[in-house]
Structures are given as C-alpha cells and as structure tokens.
Amino acid sequence: MIEYNIPIVKPIGGHGIFVDAKSFLPHLNQEQFPAQTLAAEIYIEGGVRTMERGIVSAGRKPNGENHKPKLELVRFTIPRRVYTQAHMDVIAESAATVYERRKSIKGLKMVYEPKYLRFFQAKFEKIK
C-alpha cells in the first residue's frame, strides 16, 4: 500500500494496517461516512473485507448527534501466516484501484440504524 501512496497510519502495528479514510476521501464529510464508504468500495472492488473505525463505530451521543471522532480509519486485519503473497497483492491492488478513482466516489447515507451495535447491523445506500 505504501508503494501505491495509499495513506496509511504509521507505524504499522500488530492490529493490522489502518488506512486513513479522511485523507483517502478528503471530499467526503463525516456525515457521509468516509471510512464506511471506503470499506464498502474495497469490498466491491476486490472482495477484501475490512472494518470501519470511525463515525459509525463511534455511535451517537445521548442527544442523538453522531460522535465525530478525529480519525476515520479502515482496518485491514491480515493474519500473515494464512495468506500467500498473491493474497497480499490482491489486497494492495484492490485498495490501489479504489484509490485511483477516489475522486469519483460518493459517500453513503444510513438507511437503517439498530438501537445497539450499529457498526454490525446498520444499512447504507450510496449517495447519488
């Protein structure tokens, strides 16, 4: 991912690779769910499953407003002993392909939000 200039959080740690969705998709505001959008686009592009760690995961305040964390991250959890180099290439190439078309990516809107665990069960639609 570094070779493709994808904005990742450094140093890379033991919990996977984190891509900075705010830097990846700077034209999206937090209410357009940039990390969730990026996770969805990478999955659509290459079937690579990731996890959003941003406004969706942060939940809501008691007054109903979204918590707005400083960071909007997408976590790639990669158990090194399971995957081959070819798998790693697909992961990086999928992210790179999305990065190439990043300016045309529109955000998401939440169309269903459960009372609990919204980061597992919420549903989204692309903004047109």
N, C-alpha and C positions, 0 to 999 in steps of 0.2 A: 504494500500500500504506500509505503514511503516513496518507492520508485515512481509511482503514479501521481505523486504530490497530493495524495488524499490527506486532509487534515486530521491527524490522529493525536491523541493525548500521549505525551511522553513524560516520563519514561514508561515504556510498556511494562505492565506488571503481571502478576500471577493470575489475575482475574479476567484475562483476555485482552483484546485490543478494543479500545474505545475510539470511535470516530466522532469528531466534533461536528454535530449536525448544524449548529449555528453558522459555522464557517463554511460548511459544505453547501448549505442552502441559505445564504445570507438574505435573500429576498423574501423569505417567509418569516412572519412574526410568530411569537409563541402560541397565539391562539389558532394558528394554522398547523400546529403540532409538527414542527420540523423533524424531530427525532422519529416520531411515529411514521411520518411520511417517508423518511429515508429508509427506515426498516422495511416498509411495505415495498418500496421501489426496488430495493436489493433482492427481496424475496421474489418479486415478479420477474426481475431480470435473470437471476441465476438459481433460484430455489434455495438460496442461502438464508437460513433462519438466524435472526439476531434478536436483540431485546432493546426496546426503547427505555432510556433512563433520562426522562425529562419531565415535562409538564403533565403528561398522562400519569406517569408513576407517582408524581408528587401529590396528586389528589386535589381536593378542594378545602378551602377554609370554612369555618362554621357559617360564614355569611354567604356561602355559595360560590364565591370567586375562586378561580383556579389559583393554586400555589404556583408561583413562577420562579422556579429555581434558576440560578445563574447559568447552569450548564444544561445543554440539550445534547445528550450522548446516545450513540448506538453501540451496543456491546456485542462484539463478536467473541463468543466463548469457544475456543478451539482446543480440544484435548489433543495435544501433539502426538500422542502415541497411537491414536486411532486412525488418523488421516495420512494420506500419502502426499507427496509434493504436488501431484496433479490436483488433488483436492485443494491444496493451498493456492494453487494457481487459479483455479475456478473462483475461489472466494475473492482474491485480489482483482481478478479480471472483471468479475461482476460488479464490484464496487467501482472500478475504474470506468466501466461503461456507463454506469449511472452518473458518475462524476462528469463525464464528457457532455452529458445532456442536462446537467443540473439546472441551468438557467430556464429551461422549459418546464420544469417540474412545478406543479401547483400543489398547494397544501391539502390537508384533509379537514373535514368537519366531522364532529362526533354526532352520530345519529342515534346512538343508544348508549346510555350510561347506567350500569347497575349501581345499586346502593353501596356494595362492597366490591373490592378487588377490580376496579375498573381497568387496570392495566392488563388483566387477563380476559375480561369479558366485554369491554366496550366495543362498539361497532362504529366504523368510519366510512365515509364516502369521499371520493375525490371532489375537490372544489373545481367547478367548471370555468 
